[in-house]
Amino acid sequence: MAEGSDRPSKSKAAVPTPAEVRRAYREELEPQDRSVLWSWLGFSVTFGAVRAITYSIRQGGTRFHNLSVGGVHFHHYMWGIGMVSAVGALAVAGCERKRRHPLTGVVYGSGLALIVDEFALLLDLKDVYWAKQGRLSVDLGVGMVALGGTALSSRAILSRLARDRGLTRRRPSTG
């Protein structure tokens, strides 16, 4: 970008390449920040997928179905509790490399999404899972929190990519 210009240089494409994203990820995020990003990504993707799957089950005519054994329905919060417990065990007894591994963050975020999605059942509020009152607002609220957390935790990467493309405005020098 030319000095004083607000327009990006024509030498860089508007969309970063995968290699540029990887480089920004490695150079801009510390291991702890990477774990946070992967946790938010895991939460966001899992929550969205679970909502889509459960809505399709409710509509019928889909290959997805509830998991039941002997007439007992296995709610997905049970899987979430298992996943979060596994990450907790890793945090207590695992080595630093395993604790900071991206998969650990994904498992934690995904497990938490499975729990949050059925939180009303954990509070023994009966099966209000599909009550019209507030279901859409809860879905949208949690979805917005998930996307917001993902965006905030990836801010350093996005800023770096914008800087590399000359998309950030430079302040005029005062001296």
N, C-alpha and C positions, 0 to 999 in steps of 0.2 A: 504494500500500500504506500502510495507516495506521501511524503511528509505533508501534513495539513489536509489531506484528502479524507473524506468520509466514506469513500467507496472502496470495496475490496479490490485487490490486484487481480488482473485477468489471468495471472500465472497459476493460481490455485483454483481448483474446482470448488463449487459451493458445498458439496458434500464430501466429508473427509473419507479417506480410504480406510479399510480395516487396519492396515499397518499403522496409520496415523492415530487411530483410536487406541490400538494396543500400546503404542509408545506413550501417548498421553496418560493412559491408565497406569502404566508402570512408573512413569516419571512424576506424576502429580499426586498419586495416592500412596500413603503409607500402608503397610499390611493391615493395620486395624481399620483404616478407612475402606480398604477393599472388602474386608469382611462385612462391614456395615452396608456397603453397596450391594453385595451379593445377598445379604439378608433381606434388604428391601426388595430387590428383584424377585427373590424367591417368594416373598409374601405377596407381592403384586400379581405375579403370574399365577400363583396357586389360587389366590382368592378369586381372580377373574375366571379361571378354569372351573373351579368348584361351583361358582354361581352359574356359569353356562351349563354345566353338566346337570346340576340339580334342577334348573329350570327345564331342561330338556326331558328329564325323568318325569317331572310333573306334567308336562305336555303329552307324554306318551309317544309311542311310535319311534323310539330311538333304540340304539343298541346298548345304551347305558341303562343300568338298573341298580336298585339298592342291593347291598350285600347283607344277606340274612343267613343265619345258621340255626337250624332247629326252630325257626319262627322268631328268632331274636335278631332285630336289626342292629347292625354295627354302624353306629354314627361315626362320621369322619373325625370328630374331635378325639376319638380314641386313638386313631393313627397319629394325630397331631401331638397328643400327649406322649406317645412313644417316641416320636421324632425329637421333640424338645428334651425329653429325658435322656436320649442318647447323646445329644449335644452337651447336655449338662454333665454327663459322665465323662465325656471327652474333655470338657473344660476342667474338671477336677483331676483327672488322671492322665490326660493325653499330653503329648509333647507340643511345644510351641508351634512347630511346623504344621501339625494336624489341626490345632486350634485355629490357625490363621488360613487354612486351606479354603478356597472359594466354596467347595462342596459343603463344608461345615456351615458356612453362612446360608447357603441355599436351603439346607435341611432345616436349620433353625427357623428361617423366615417362612418356609412352606409349612412346617409343623404349626407355627403360630397362627398362620392363616386358617388352617383346618380347625384349630381351637376357636378362634374368634368367630368364624362363620356360624358356629353352633353354640355360642356362649350362653344364650337364653336357656338352653337345655341344661347346661352345667349349673346354672343358678336355680334350677328346678322351677322354672316358670312355665311348666307344661310344654307341650310341643307347639309353641307360638311361631314356629319357624316359617309358616306360610300364611300367617295372619296378614290381612291386607293393611291393617294399621301399621304404617311405618316400615314395611319390608323394603319398599323401594328406596325410602330415604336412608335406611340403614345401609343398604347395598351401596348407594351412591356415596354416603359419608365415609364408609370404610374404604371404598375404592379411591376416593379423593385423598384420604390420608396415605394410602399405599403409594399412589402416584406422587404425592408431595414428598414423602420420605425418600422415594427413589430419586426424584429430581434434586432434592437437597444433597443427598449423599453422592450424587454424580456431578455436582456443581463445578468442582475443580477440573474435572475432565472436560466438561462442556466449555468452561472458560478458556482452557488451554486450546481447544480446537478452534474456538472463535478467534482467539489471539493469533493463532497460526494462519488463519485465513484472512486476517486483517479486518474482521467484522466488528471489532470493538473500536469505539471512538477514542481517539487520543486527545488528551487535554492539551490545550495550547500552553506553551511554556510561558511562565510569568517572569522569567529572568532574562 
